[in-house]
């Protein structure tokens, strides 16, 4: 037994050169992705393994191959890679019960693993057969790649579905360089060299031409042809090899001894590398080592070792598929049955299902039982697989139908929309009834058809109720209520949640109903009313059960809209790292996007920008189209207040394009609101008032205006006051005051609106008193620095107008400093100019800051706060190597001696 391969490597010099250049770039700190694509058997795995062998002394190599039976298990591939990177260490993908981690959490662990492995050597990650990796892992890998800058990391990804792999990993947006290697078949010259190496003699060019014509130069096909003709090549006219690859590989396999063929067949049926002891047990043979040697000598299998135990594997998935197809149905079934006798569940059941040529009541019962157990344990994806298997072997037609419908429901509940939608045709062929309506409604939801989903789910709810199937009715009611919330139907959301809470027996359904009730109350009575429904969650966000994750995210959002900013951040920081458990309307990026609002009002705009950057990368890999709408809206607001008007307008245009594709009015409401905020930042108060007034007068938006009053109504009141429309300013102020709030943000916003309205009425004494009292409010729920600074600026202007120059200039200078600390340079200059101080001198610190990239600003800002590289990396979801990369760029471009000089410079900028 020899673990090394004696096969000579032929051709591919151009492709190897491209991989070596990518390795050189990666080793120099330019993270690179190389996508190697081509049909099965074309040599993708062989190419990368040859390359890896040449760099193995200089790179740390992590290899991972896709597995078809893991394709529907979230983070299965990421778990294997993390286990290899850190053997024995627990990671989030191996947590106990519950829905498991989010793409953000697993992606962060991958970044940390790469960072740790980049010691004296760079890292090569080889993802083979990526088309068979689970989507969640691909998204986590994609998120990690989006965050890599300056890391010495090379990802080589082999796939026969390149477009799908690029989309799943969002590789077009990757921070790392993306290069493509598309393999084609051997040329006649390369094929001749290959045959010569295999046979020890050079065939004629005509015979080689025949082989290339048959095989299209596919190396696996060539290998199979040569293996099937061990005596040498006949002349051109005598070759009668059928074109299908499976036939060629099958004929090749038949040239081996019966014992060797049994080893090959068993490896093909196992669909995984196997130890010699396992193969010996399955084949009832003590001669597996001897039987496998000819297979290895003739390049049919490869040897490896794990913990000193010899293992065998087929060369790649294309060969396995060809061998498997070449077996007769009876041979495959017999092998599956033998494997099922030896392996433990769940692998046992997979092979039992594959072996079944008739319905199997015992197996069906075991699968149904296992599905229930895994559901109870929170392993929903595994339960879905068991249900799908049961839908194939249950002898009872109703049992098969119920298993299918249960499986599709579970797939939707775990966010595996693509997998769920693949079964739509089977679902439509099931018997009419409430379960069919319900699951079709879930599929409509998965497909983005909310109105159709709501209609079907409501119908299912009412039908279950008429049949007195109360628990099932409760589930459908909770699902219907969730879609009602999405459509802004507060009353219906409350009715459905009340029914679900009366009759639900499942904690996940109750969690959905709680979230729906809170959101429904908020739609009808404002955010404080919604928060009252969530007091049962308790103060410790981390102890909130996974079944209540949607409620936790809702509480974070409602806390923002009620003015409790610090409480909101605590909730959102927990929910951002979780997967939703059960059907959810909340996007994976929603907690991050809501956190951006918190940081914006708190005046920490660098934190807002950092969080927005992470949200953008999560959305690229695991988000929905409306996530990008929200990202563009938030970008436009940050840009406008930072004085970057052109960038703000560009983001508004992008948001408008996404809004046009929406089939419900919510995005239109938020686009108008964003346009109004941007106009306010640009001091276009007439446009601000016009946009917001239209929104608040439109009955279509009645529930949304109640929900989002705190961010919008102060701007509406102040904009009307500054355009002299006192009546409308008073109306907006009364509306704002009538809403309930939490924390200081609500009374501070009310004071800002009341003060501006008093100024518009020429009641300067009242305005001074209102503003002064507002600035002395306690900072409960966080300090909304943005609104407080507007109040301070307006007070300064008013004092100047009253002839109180000293006090007025002091207030304006304090406002300038606060605006500048936020990054609102344009507003800072307005305050400075009003104080009569003239334009601020452009010092070195501000000049350096102005030309830094957004990521460099994030790093520099945290350096100024005294953070270490490790702390910065954790905050920004980067590797420490990426932080070092950005710091190196800053030092080099601006001639800085190091960290201390940068820190002093950044602190000077704020002085």
C-alpha positions in Angstrom: 0.0 0.0 0.0 1.4 3.4 -1.0 -0.4 6.6 -0.3 1.3 8.5 -3.0 0.1 8.5 -6.6 2.4 7.3 -9.4 0.3 8.8 -12.1 2.2 11.3 -14.3 0.6 14.7 -14.5 0.1 15.7 -18.1 -0.6 19.1 -19.6 -2.4 21.9 -17.8 0.7 24.0 -17.8 -1.2 27.2 -18.4 -3.7 26.4 -15.6 -0.9 25.4 -13.2 0.8 28.7 -13.9 -2.3 30.6 -13.2 -2.7 28.8 -9.8 0.9 29.5 -9.0 0.6 33.2 -9.7 -2.5 33.3 -7.5 -0.5 31.6 -4.8 2.2 34.2 -5.1 -0.3 37.0 -4.8 -2.0 35.4 -1.8 1.3 34.8 -0.1 2.0 38.5 -0.5 -1.2 39.5 1.3 -3.6 39.7 -1.6 -6.3 37.2 -0.8 -7.4 35.4 -4.0 -10.2 33.1 -5.1 -9.7 30.8 -8.1 -12.8 29.1 -9.4 -11.9 25.9 -11.3 -14.8 24.7 -13.4 -15.6 22.1 -16.0 -17.7 18.9 -16.5 -17.3 15.8 -14.4 -14.1 13.9 -15.0 -12.4 16.8 -16.7 -9.6 16.9 -14.1 -10.5 19.7 -11.7 -9.6 17.6 -8.6 -6.4 16.3 -10.2 -5.3 19.7 -11.2 -5.7 21.2 -7.8 -4.2 18.3 -6.0 -1.1 18.5 -8.3 -0.9 22.2 -7.5 -1.4 21.6 -3.7 1.4 19.1 -3.8 3.8 21.7 -5.3 2.9 24.3 -2.6 2.4 22.0 0.3 5.7 22.9 1.9 4.9 26.6 1.8 1.2 26.7 2.5 -1.1 25.3 5.2 -3.6 23.3 3.1 -7.2 22.6 4.1 -9.2 20.5 1.7 -12.9 19.8 1.7 -15.1 18.0 -0.8 -18.8 18.4 -1.2 -21.1 15.5 -0.3 -24.5 15.1 -1.9 -26.1 13.6 1.2 -25.0 16.7 3.3 -26.3 19.2 0.8 -29.5 20.0 2.8 -27.8 20.1 6.2 -27.0 23.7 7.1 -23.3 24.4 7.9 -22.4 20.7 7.5 -19.4 21.6 5.3 -18.4 24.6 7.4 -18.4 22.3 10.5 -16.0 19.9 8.8 -13.7 22.6 7.7 -13.6 24.2 11.2 -13.0 20.8 12.8 -10.0 20.3 10.6 -8.7 23.9 11.2 -9.1 23.5 15.0 -9.3 19.8 15.9 -11.2 19.2 19.2 -12.4 22.8 19.5 -16.1 23.3 19.9 -17.7 25.6 17.2 -21.1 27.2 16.8 -22.1 24.6 14.1 -21.9 21.9 16.7 -24.1 23.6 19.2 -26.8 21.4 20.9 -30.4 22.1 20.3 -32.1 25.0 18.6 -31.9 26.2 15.0 -28.2 26.7 15.1 -26.0 29.7 14.3 -26.4 32.4 11.6 -24.2 33.0 8.5 -22.7 35.9 10.4 -21.6 33.8 13.3 -20.2 30.9 11.2 -18.6 33.3 8.7 -16.9 35.0 11.6 -15.5 31.7 12.9 -14.1 31.0 9.5 -12.4 34.3 9.5 -10.9 33.6 12.9 -9.8 30.2 11.8 -8.0 31.6 8.7 -6.4 34.3 10.9 -5.1 31.7 13.4 -3.7 29.5 10.6 -1.8 32.3 8.9 1.3 31.9 11.1 4.5 31.5 9.3 2.7 30.1 6.2 -0.2 31.3 4.1 -3.4 29.2 3.9 -4.7 27.3 0.9 -8.4 26.3 1.2 -9.5 23.8 -1.5 -13.3 23.4 -1.7 -13.9 20.5 -4.2 -17.3 19.6 -5.7 -18.7 22.9 -4.4 -22.0 22.2 -6.2 -22.5 19.6 -3.5 -21.7 21.8 -0.5 -24.7 23.0 1.6 -25.9 26.5 0.8 -25.4 27.8 4.4 -21.8 26.9 4.3 -21.3 28.5 0.9 -22.8 31.7 2.2 -20.6 31.6 5.3 -17.5 31.0 3.1 -18.7 33.9 0.9 -19.2 36.2 3.9 -15.6 35.4 5.0 -14.2 36.1 1.6 -16.0 39.5 1.5 -14.2 40.5 4.7 -10.7 39.5 3.6 -8.2 42.2 2.8 -4.5 41.7 3.3 -4.9 38.1 4.4 -2.5 35.5 3.1 -5.3 33.2 1.9 -6.0 31.4 -1.3 -9.3 29.7 -2.0 -9.5 27.3 -4.9 -13.0 26.2 -5.6 -13.8 23.3 -7.9 -17.3 23.1 -9.3 -19.2 21.8 -12.4 -21.9 24.5 -11.8 -19.9 27.7 -11.8 -22.7 30.2 -12.2 -24.6 28.7 -9.3 -21.5 28.6 -7.1 -20.6 32.2 -7.9 -24.2 33.3 -7.0 -24.4 31.2 -3.8 -21.0 32.5 -2.5 -21.5 36.1 -3.9 -18.1 35.8 -5.5 -18.6 38.7 -7.8 -18.6 40.9 -4.8 -15.8 39.2 -3.0 -13.1 41.4 -1.3 -10.6 38.8 -2.5 -9.6 38.7 -6.2 -11.7 36.3 -8.3 -10.0 34.4 -11.1 -11.5 31.8 -13.4 -10.0 28.5 -14.7 -12.3 26.7 -17.1 -10.9 23.3 -17.9 -11.3 21.7 -21.3 -10.4 18.3 -22.6 -6.9 17.2 -23.5 -5.6 18.1 -26.9 -4.4 15.3 -29.2 -0.8 16.0 -28.1 -1.7 16.0 -24.4 -3.8 12.9 -24.8 -0.9 11.1 -26.6 1.4 12.0 -23.7 -1.2 10.8 -21.2 -1.6 7.4 -23.0 2.2 7.1 -23.4 2.6 7.5 -19.7 -0.1 4.9 -19.0 0.9 2.3 -21.6 4.7 2.9 -21.7 4.6 3.3 -25.5 3.4 6.1 -27.7 0.2 5.4 -29.7 -0.1 6.6 -33.3 -1.6 10.0 -33.8 -4.6 8.5 -35.6 -5.4 6.2 -32.6 -5.0 9.1 -30.2 -7.3 11.2 -32.4 -9.9 8.5 -32.1 -9.7 8.5 -28.4 -10.0 12.3 -28.2 -13.0 12.2 -30.5 -14.7 9.6 -28.4 -13.9 11.2 -25.0 -13.7 14.9 -26.0 -10.4 14.8 -24.2 -12.0 14.0 -20.9 -9.2 12.5 -18.7 -11.6 10.2 -16.7 -13.0 8.9 -20.0 -9.5 8.3 -21.3 -8.5 6.6 -18.1 -11.5 4.4 -18.3 -10.8 3.5 -22.0 -7.3 2.6 -21.2 -8.3 0.6 -18.1 -10.9 -1.3 -20.2 -8.2 -2.1 -22.8 -5.2 -3.3 -20.7 -3.7 -5.2 -23.7 -3.2 -2.0 -25.6 -5.0 0.1 -28.2 -6.5 -1.6 -31.3 -6.5 0.1 -34.6 -8.8 3.0 -35.3 -11.6 1.0 -36.9 -11.9 -1.6 -34.3 -12.8 0.7 -31.4 -16.4 0.1 -30.5 -16.5 1.8 -27.1 -20.0 3.3 -26.3 -19.8 7.1 -25.7 -21.6 7.3 -22.2 -19.1 7.7 -19.5 -20.9 5.3 -17.2 -20.6 2.5 -19.8 -16.9 3.2 -20.3 -16.2 3.2 -16.5 -18.3 0.1 -16.1 -16.3 -1.8 -18.8 -13.1 -0.6 -17.1 -14.3 -2.0 -13.8 -15.0 -5.3 -15.4 -11.3 -5.7 -16.3 -10.5 -6.2 -12.6 -10.9 -9.3 -10.5 -14.3 -10.0 -9.0 -12.9 -9.1 -5.6 -11.6 -5.8 -6.9 -15.0 -5.0 -8.5 -16.7 -5.6 -5.2 -14.4 -3.1 -3.6 -15.2 -0.5 -6.3 -19.0 -1.1 -6.1 -19.0 -0.8 -2.3 -17.1 2.5 -2.5 -19.5 3.8 -5.1 -22.5 2.9 -3.0 -21.0 4.3 0.2 -20.4 7.6 -1.6 -17.6 8.4 0.9 -14.0 7.3 1.6 -14.0 4.1 3.7 -11.5 2.5 6.0 -10.2 -1.0 5.2 -11.8 -2.4 8.4 -15.2 -1.1 7.3 -14.8 -2.5 3.8 -13.6 -5.8 5.2 -16.8 -6.0 7.4 -19.1 -5.0 4.5 -17.5 -7.4 2.0 -17.0 -10.3 4.5 -13.4 -10.3 3.3 -9.9 -10.5 4.9 -8.2 -9.6 1.7 -9.3 -6.0 1.0 -5.8 -4.7 1.2 -4.6 -7.2 -1.4 -7.7 -6.8 -3.6 -7.3 -3.0 -3.6 -3.7 -2.9 -4.7 -4.4 -3.5 -8.4 -7.1 -0.8 -8.3 -4.5 1.7 -6.9 -1.8 0.6 -9.4 -4.2 1.2 -12.3 -5.4 4.5 -10.9 -9.0 3.4 -10.0 -8.6 4.3 -6.3 -6.4 6.3 -4.0 -4.9 5.3 -0.6 -4.9 7.6 2.4 -4.5 7.1 6.2 -6.5 8.5 9.1 -5.1 7.9 12.6 -2.9 5.1 11.2 -5.9 3.3 9.6 -5.7 2.8 5.8 -8.5 4.3 3.8 -9.6 4.0 0.2 -11.4 6.6 -1.9 -12.5 6.9 -5.5 -10.8 9.7 -7.5 -13.8 12.0 -7.7 -17.6 12.3 -7.9 -17.8 11.8 -11.6 -16.2 8.4 -11.3 -18.5 7.4 -8.4 -21.5 8.4 -10.4 -20.4 6.4 -13.4 -19.6 3.3 -11.3 -22.9 3.6 -9.5 -24.9 3.9 -12.8 -23.0 1.0 -14.3 -24.2 -1.4 -11.5 -27.5 -3.2 -11.9 -30.4 -2.2 -9.7 -30.2 -5.5 -7.8 -26.5 -5.0 -7.1 -27.0 -1.5 -5.8 -29.9 -2.5 -3.6 -28.0 -5.4 -2.1 -25.0 -3.2 -1.3 -27.2 -0.5 0.3 -28.9 -3.2 2.4 -25.5 -4.6 3.5 -24.3 -1.1 4.5 -27.5 -0.4 6.4 -26.9 -3.5 8.5 -23.5 -2.1 9.6 -23.9 1.6 9.9 -25.9 3.5 12.5 -28.7 6.0 11.9 -29.0 8.4 10.2 -26.6 6.8 7.6 -28.4 3.5 8.0 -31.8 5.0 7.0 -30.3 6.7 4.0 -29.1 3.4 2.7 -32.3 1.6 3.6 -34.3 4.1 1.6 -31.9 3.7 -1.4 -32.3 -0.1 -1.1 -36.0 -0.1 -1.0 -37.7 -1.3 -4.1 -41.0 -1.7 -2.4 -42.7 0.2 0.4 -41.3 -0.5 3.8 -43.6 0.0 6.8 -40.9 -0.6 9.4 -38.5 1.8 7.8 -41.2 4.4 7.4 -42.2 4.1 11.0 -38.5 4.5 12.1 -38.1 7.6 9.9 -41.3 9.2 11.2 -40.1 8.6 14.7 -36.7 10.0 14.0 -38.2 13.1 12.4 -40.3 13.7 15.5 -37.3 13.3 17.8 -35.1 15.6 15.7 -37.9 18.2 15.6 -38.2 18.1 19.4 -34.4 18.5 19.7 -34.4 21.5 17.4 -32.6 19.7 14.5 -35.1 20.8 12.0 -33.0 20.3 8.8 -32.3 16.7 9.7 -36.0 16.1 10.5 -36.9 17.5 7.0 -34.6 14.9 5.5 -36.2 12.1 7.4 -39.6 13.2 6.4 -38.6 13.3 2.7 -37.2 9.8 3.0 -40.4 8.6 4.7 -42.4 10.1 1.8 -40.8 7.6 -0.5 -41.1 4.4 1.5 -44.4 4.7 3.5 -46.9 2.1 2.2 -49.8 4.3 3.3 -50.6 7.0 0.7 -51.7 9.4 3.4 -48.5 8.7 5.3 -46.4 9.6 2.2 -48.4 12.8 1.6 -48.1 13.9 5.3 -44.4 13.2 5.3 -43.9 15.2 2.1 -45.9 18.2 3.4 -44.1 18.0 6.8 -40.8 18.0 5.0 -41.6 21.1 2.9 -42.9 22.9 5.9 -39.7 22.2 7.8 -37.6 23.3 4.9 -39.4 26.7 4.7 -39.1 27.0 8.5 -35.3 26.7 8.3 -35.0 29.1 5.4 -34.1 26.5 2.8 -36.4 28.1 0.3 -34.7 26.8 -2.8 -34.9 23.2 -1.5 -38.5 23.6 -0.5 -39.5 25.1 -3.9 -38.1 22.1 -5.7 -41.0 20.0 -4.2 -43.8 22.4 -5.4 -44.9 20.1 -8.2 -45.2 17.1 -5.8 -47.1 19.2 -3.3 -49.6 20.4 -6.0 -50.3 16.7 -6.8 -51.4 15.9 -3.2 -55.0 15.6 -2.2 -57.0 18.8 -1.6 -57.3 19.8 2.0 -56.0 22.3 4.6 -52.5 20.9 4.8 -52.1 21.2 1.1 -53.3 24.8 1.2 -51.0 25.6 4.1 -47.9 24.2 2.5 -48.7 25.9 -0.8 -49.0 29.1 1.2 -45.6 28.5 2.7 -44.2 28.0 -0.7 -45.8 31.2 -1.9 -44.1 32.9 1.0 -40.8 31.3 0.1 -41.2 32.6 -3.5 -41.9 36.2 -2.3 -45.7 36.1 -3.1 -47.0 37.5 0.2 -50.5 38.2 -0.9 -51.0 34.7 -2.3 -49.4 33.3 0.8 -51.7 35.2 3.1 -54.8 34.0 1.2 -53.8 30.3 1.3 -52.6 30.4 4.9 -55.8 32.0 6.1 -57.9 29.5 4.2 -55.9 26.7 5.8 -56.4 28.2 9.2 -60.2 28.5 8.8 -60.5 25.0 7.3 -58.6 23.4 10.2 -60.8 25.3 12.6 -63.9 24.0 11.0 -62.5 20.5 11.4 -61.8 21.2 15.1 -58.1 20.5 14.4 -57.0 23.2 16.9 -53.2 22.7 17.1 -53.0 22.7 13.3 -55.3 25.7 13.1 -53.1 27.5 15.6 -50.0 26.9 13.4 -51.7 28.1 10.3 -53.0 31.1 12.2 -49.5 32.0 13.4 -48.2 31.7 9.8 -51.1 33.7 8.4 -50.5 36.4 11.1 -46.8 36.6 10.2 -47.7 37.4 6.6 -50.4 39.9 7.8 -47.6 41.8 9.6 -45.6 42.0 6.4 -48.7 43.4 4.7 -49.3 45.9 7.5 -52.6 44.3 8.6 -52.4 45.0 12.3 -55.9 43.9 13.2 -55.6 40.6 11.5 -52.2 40.0 13.0 -53.7 40.4 16.4 -56.7 38.1 15.7 -54.5 35.4 14.3 -52.0 35.6 17.2 -54.7 35.5 19.8 -56.1 32.3 18.2 -52.7 30.7 18.0 -51.8 31.5 21.6 -55.1 29.9 22.8 -54.6 26.7 20.9 -50.9 26.2 20.1 -49.1 23.3 21.7 -45.7 24.0 20.2 -43.2 26.6 21.6 -42.1 27.6 18.1 -45.7 28.4 17.1 -46.2 30.3 20.3 -43.0 32.3 19.6 -44.3 33.2 16.2 -47.7 34.3 17.7 -45.9 36.4 20.4 -43.9 38.2 17.7 -47.0 38.8 15.6 -49.0 40.1 18.5 -46.3 42.6 19.4 -45.9 43.8 15.9 -49.7 44.0 15.4 -50.1 46.1 18.6 -47.2 48.4 17.4 -48.9 48.8 14.0 -52.2 49.9 15.7 -50.9 51.7 18.7 -47.3 52.6 18.2 -44.0 51.0 19.3 -44.5 51.5 23.0 -47.7 49.5 22.8 -45.9 46.7 21.1 -43.2 46.7 23.7 -45.8 46.2 26.4 -46.5 42.8 24.8 -42.9 41.8 25.0 -42.2 42.4 28.7 -42.3 38.6 29.3 -39.0 38.3 27.5 -37.0 39.7 30.5 -34.1 42.0 30.6 -31.4 39.5 29.6 -31.4 39.2 25.9 -29.0 36.3 25.9 -31.4 34.1 27.9 -34.3 34.6 25.5 -35.2 31.2 24.0 -34.5 30.6 20.3 -38.2 30.1 19.7 -38.6 33.8 20.7 -35.8 35.2 18.4 -38.3 37.0 16.2 -39.8 38.6 19.3 -36.3 39.6 20.4 -35.6 41.3 17.1 -39.0 43.0 17.2 -38.2 44.3 20.7 -34.9 45.7 19.5 -36.6 47.5 16.6 -39.5 48.8 18.7 -37.1 50.0 21.4 -35.4 52.2 18.7 -38.8 53.5 17.6 -39.7 54.3 21.2 -36.4 55.9 22.0 -34.6 53.2 24.1 -31.4 53.0 22.0 -29.1 51.2 24.4 -31.7 48.5 25.2 -32.2 48.1 21.4 -28.5 47.5 20.8 -28.4 44.8 23.5 -31.3 42.9 21.9 -30.1 43.3 18.3 -26.5 42.2 19.1 -27.9 38.9 20.3 -30.4 38.3 17.5 -27.9 39.2 14.8 -26.0 36.0 15.6 -29.0 33.7 15.6 -30.9 31.8 13.0 -34.7 32.3 13.2 -36.5 29.2 14.4 -39.7 28.7 12.5 -41.3 30.7 9.7 -40.0 34.3 9.8 -40.5 37.5 7.9 -37.3 38.9 9.4 -34.3 38.9 7.2 -30.9 37.8 8.4 -29.7 41.3 8.0 -32.5 43.0 9.9 -30.9 43.1 13.3 -27.8 44.7 11.8 -29.8 47.3 9.8 -31.8 48.3 12.9 -28.5 48.6 14.8 -27.3 51.1 12.2 -30.3 53.3 13.2 -29.2 53.1 16.8 -25.7 54.2 16.1 -27.0 57.0 13.8 -29.1 58.5 16.5 -26.4 58.0 19.2 -24.1 59.9 17.0 -21.6 57.1 16.5 -21.6 57.2 12.8 -18.4 55.2 12.4 -20.1 52.4 14.3 -23.1 52.9 12.0 -20.8 52.7 8.9 -19.0 49.6 10.3 -22.3 47.8 11.0 -23.7 48.8 7.6 -20.6 47.3 6.0 -21.1 44.0 7.8 -24.9 44.0 6.9 -24.0 44.6 3.2 -21.7 41.5 3.2 -24.3 39.4 4.9 -26.9 40.5 2.5 -24.6 39.7 -0.4 -24.4 36.1 0.7 -27.7 35.4 2.5 -30.0 38.3 2.0 -33.1 39.2 0.0 -33.6 41.9 -2.5 -35.3 44.2 -0.1 -32.3 44.0 2.2 -30.4 46.0 -0.5 -33.2 48.5 -0.6 -32.7 49.1 3.1 -28.9 49.3 2.7 -29.2 51.9 0.0 -31.6 54.0 2.1 -29.3 53.9 5.1 -26.3 54.7 3.0 -28.1 57.7 1.5 -28.9 59.0 5.0 -25.3 58.6 6.3 -23.9 60.1 3.1 -26.2 63.1 3.2 -25.4 64.0 6.8 -21.7 63.6 6.1 -21.9 66.1 3.3 -21.5 63.6 0.4 -24.6 64.7 -1.6 -23.7 62.9 -4.8 -23.1 59.6 -3.1 -26.5 60.0 -1.3 -28.3 60.7 -4.6 -26.7 57.6 -6.2 -27.9 55.4 -3.3 -31.4 56.9 -3.6 -31.5 56.0 -7.3 -30.5 52.4 -6.5 -33.2 52.2 -3.8 -35.8 53.6 -6.1 -35.0 50.8 -8.7 -35.5 48.1 -6.1 -38.7 49.8 -4.8 -40.2 49.6 -8.3 -40.2 45.8 -8.1 -42.0 45.5 -4.8 -45.7 44.4 -4.8 -46.7 46.1 -1.6 -46.6 49.7 -0.4 -44.0 49.4 2.4 -40.9 50.1 0.4 -42.6 53.2 -1.2 -43.2 54.5 2.3 -39.6 54.0 3.4 -38.2 55.5 0.1 -40.2 58.7 0.6 -39.1 58.9 4.3 -35.4 58.5 3.2 -35.8 61.2 0.6 -37.2 63.5 3.2 -34.4 62.8 5.7 -31.8 63.5 2.9 -33.6 66.7 2.0 -33.5 67.8 5.7 -29.8 67.1 5.8 -29.4 69.4 2.8 -31.5 72.0 4.5 -34.3 71.7 1.9 -37.0 72.1 4.4 -39.8 72.6 1.9 -39.1 69.3 0.2 -38.8 67.6 3.6 -42.2 68.9 4.7 -43.9 68.0 1.4 -42.6 64.4 1.3 -43.4 63.6 4.9 -46.8 65.4 4.8 -47.8 63.2 1.8 -46.8 60.1 3.7 -48.8 61.1 6.8 -51.9 62.0 4.9 -52.0 58.8 2.9 -54.4 56.3 4.5 -52.4 53.4 3.0 -49.6 54.2 5.4 -51.7 54.8 8.5 -50.2 51.8 10.5 -46.6 52.6 9.3 -46.8 56.3 10.3 -47.9 55.2 13.8 -44.9 52.8 14.0 -42.3 55.2 12.6 -43.4 58.5 14.1 -40.4 59.2 16.4 -37.8 59.3 13.5 -40.1 61.3 11.2 -42.4 63.6 13.1 -39.6 65.8 14.6 -38.3 66.5 11.1 -41.8 67.2 9.8 -42.5 69.7 12.6 -39.1 71.4 12.4 -39.3 71.6 8.5 -42.8 73.2 8.7 -41.6 75.6 11.4 -38.6 76.7 9.3 -40.8 77.3 6.2 -43.1 79.4 8.4 -46.0 77.0 8.4 -46.9 77.3 12.0 -50.2 75.4 11.8 -48.7 72.3 10.3 -45.7 72.5 12.7 -48.1 72.5 15.6 -50.1 69.6 14.2 -46.9 67.5 13.8 -45.7 68.5 17.3 -49.0 67.4 18.9 -49.0 64.2 17.0 -45.4 63.5 18.2 -46.3 64.4 21.8 -49.3 62.1 21.8 -47.2 59.1 21.1 -45.6 57.2 24.0 -41.9 56.7 24.3 -39.1 55.1 26.3 -35.9 56.8 27.3 -34.8 60.4 26.7 -35.1 60.4 22.9 -38.8 60.9 22.8 -39.0 64.0 25.2 -35.9 65.4 23.5 -37.5 65.1 20.0 -40.7 66.6 21.4 -38.7 69.6 22.8 -36.9 70.1 19.5 -40.2 70.3 17.6 -41.8 72.5 20.3 -38.8 74.9 20.4 -38.8 75.2 16.6 -42.5 75.9 16.6 -42.2 78.5 19.3 -39.5 80.2 17.2 -41.8 80.2 14.2 -44.5 81.9 16.4 -41.8 84.5 17.5 -42.0 83.2 21.1 -38.3 83.4 21.7 -38.5 83.3 25.5 -40.5 80.1 25.4 -38.1 78.6 22.8 -35.0 79.4 24.9 -36.6 77.8 28.0 -37.7 74.7 26.0 -34.3 74.2 24.4 -32.5 74.7 27.7 -34.7 72.2 29.5 -34.2 69.7 26.7 -30.4 69.9 27.0 -30.6 69.1 30.7 -32.7 66.0 30.2 -31.2 62.8 31.7 -29.7 60.3 29.3 -32.0 57.4 29.9 -31.9 54.8 27.1 -28.7 56.3 25.6 -27.8 59.8 24.5 -29.3 60.7 21.1 -26.5 62.9 20.3 -27.8 63.9 16.8 -31.0 65.3 18.1 -29.4 66.9 21.1 -26.8 68.6 18.9 -29.6 70.0 16.6 -31.2 71.4 19.7 -27.9 72.9 20.9 -27.3 74.5 17.4 -30.9 75.9 17.3 -30.5 77.3 20.8 -27.2 79.0 19.7 -28.8 80.6 16.7 -31.7 81.8 18.7 -29.5 83.3 21.4 -27.5 85.2 18.7 -30.7 86.5 17.2 -31.7 87.7 20.7 -28.4 89.6 21.0 -26.9 87.1 23.5 -23.7 86.7 21.5 -21.5 85.1 24.2 -24.0 82.3 25.1 -25.0 81.8 21.5 -21.4 81.4 20.2 -20.7 79.0 23.1 -23.7 76.8 22.2 -22.8 76.9 18.5 -19.1 76.0 19.1 -20.3 73.0 21.3 -22.6 72.0 18.4 -19.8 72.3 16.0 -17.6 70.0 18.1 -20.4 67.5 18.5 -21.2 67.5 14.7 -17.5 67.0 13.9 -17.2 64.1 16.3 -20.0 62.4 14.5 -18.5 63.0 11.0 -21.1 65.6 10.1 -18.5 68.0 8.6 -21.0 70.0 6.6 -23.3 70.6 9.7 -20.2 71.4 11.7 -19.2 74.1 9.3 -22.7 75.5 9.4 -22.5 75.8 13.2 -19.0 77.3 12.9 -20.0 79.9 10.3 -23.1 80.9 12.4 -20.8 81.5 15.3 -18.8 83.9 13.2 -15.6 81.8 13.4 -15.1 81.4 9.6 -14.1 78.2 7.9 -12.1 75.8 10.0 -8.4 75.5 9.2 -7.6 72.3 7.4 -5.1 70.6 9.6 -3.1 67.5 8.9 -5.4 65.3 10.8 -8.5 66.3 8.9 -6.6 66.1 5.6 -5.5 62.6 6.3 -9.0 61.6 7.5 -10.6 63.0 4.3 -8.7 60.6 2.0 -9.0 57.4 4.0 -11.3 54.7 2.7 -14.3 53.8 4.7 -12.6 50.6 6.1 -9.4 52.6 6.9 -11.6 55.1 8.8 -13.1 52.3 10.8 -9.7 51.0 11.8 -8.2 54.4 12.4 -11.2 55.5 14.5 -10.8 52.4 16.8 -7.1 52.9 17.0 -7.8 56.4 18.3 -9.9 54.8 21.0 -7.0 52.7 22.2 -8.3 49.3 20.8 -5.9 46.5 20.0 -5.8 44.8 16.6 -7.6 41.7 17.9 -10.4 43.9 19.4 -10.7 45.9 16.2 -10.8 42.6 14.2 -13.7 41.3 16.4 -15.6 44.5 16.1 -15.3 44.8 12.3 -15.7 41.0 11.6 -12.3 41.0 10.1 -9.1 39.0 10.6 -6.2 40.6 12.5 -4.2 40.3 9.3 -6.8 42.5 7.5 -6.5 45.1 10.3 -2.7 45.0 9.9 -3.1 45.4 6.2 -5.2 48.5 6.5 -2.9 50.0 9.1 0.1 49.4 6.9 -1.7 51.2 4.0 -2.4 54.2 6.3 1.2 54.4 7.6 2.6 54.1 4.1 0.3 56.5 2.3 0.6 59.2 4.9 4.2 58.8 6.1 3.2 57.9 9.7 5.8 56.2 12.0 3.3 53.8 13.5 0.3 53.3 15.8 1.0 56.0 18.3 1.3 58.7 15.7 -1.9 57.6 14.0 -3.7 57.6 17.4 -2.5 61.1 18.2 -3.4 62.3 14.8 -7.0 60.9 15.0 -7.5 62.4 18.4 -6.3 65.7 17.1 -8.9 65.6 14.4 -11.7 65.7 17.0 -10.1 68.5 19.1 
